[in-house]
Amino acid sequence: MQPRNMSMSGVVDLAAVKAAQEAKAKAEQTRAETARQGGAGAVSPADLVIDVDEAGFERDVLQRSAEVPVVIDFWAEWCQPCKQLSPVLERLAVEYDGRFLLAKIDVDANQMLMQQFGIQGIPAVFAVVAGQALPLFQGATGEEQIRQTLDQLVQVAEQRFGLTGLTVDPDAEPGAAPAHEVPAGPYDALLEAAVQALDAGDLAGAVQAYKNVLSDDPGNTEAKLGLAQAELLQRVQDMDPQRVRKDAAEKPGDAEAQIAAADLDLVGGHVEDAFARLIDTVRRTAGDDRDAVRRRLLELFEVVGPEDPRVVGARRALARALF
């Protein structure tokens, strides 16, 4: 198979979209918070190359792409050009010292991902930046050209998206937890205040109480779940259910109408209906509307809980809809 280079112009074009602005703002906020807390833990060079499957794609590629460009190497054991290209990409991932993360996907074991990316032959290399998939090149490309493509990718990721990559410590153990951990609390009093506010119908007070916890402990699971639930209740409290349902039925491609109906679905206990509604809307929409639907779906995942089987299945369906 002859090499077929793919345009990198899509990376530059993304500078104008809202996703780029949000990713940059998030990265700047993360850097500021990390500095305030005394620095972030580093990863091992071995952690810069990861194997990814369909089940972990949302977590390992889409979510990670908000903090570092993720380069995807689609390969197979029987592919001879892959055996030439993959070692080069793995070596460059370490050499680039955290400026990108290399995700390796075996197409034989993950054919659905291959189809979603529209891949006709391998090796094929893509990047995902702030949730956006970008074709890089296909075929056994020379190292000099690979370097040029990677240099452009990391430059655009930093300048347009604010993604500065990962901190690498050659002495860190592979897969080790970050050296710096945020103190866990205690936050019992604040959490109790949030529950009491919910019981009293003070949704704004509950939202603020949960945010107070998360400002000090962003990883607090109970506060994240409580905030997602309180914000959902706050959104639906003044809705006219009959009118919302009517608008959603008459406007299947209207992002705002479908988002409102999905909120009502979830509050009413129709979890799978809510997820299916938003995933279908992701398929029908584009641009800012599509991103708004995707973000609301991720918020509803938090309400239900990441370990719930319905969330796990919906995450896979969302990945298929996005790609």
Order of alpha helices (4+ residues) and beta strands (2+ residues): beta-alpha-alpha-beta-beta-alpha-beta-alpha-beta-beta-alpha-alpha-alpha-alpha-alpha-alpha-alpha-alpha-alpha
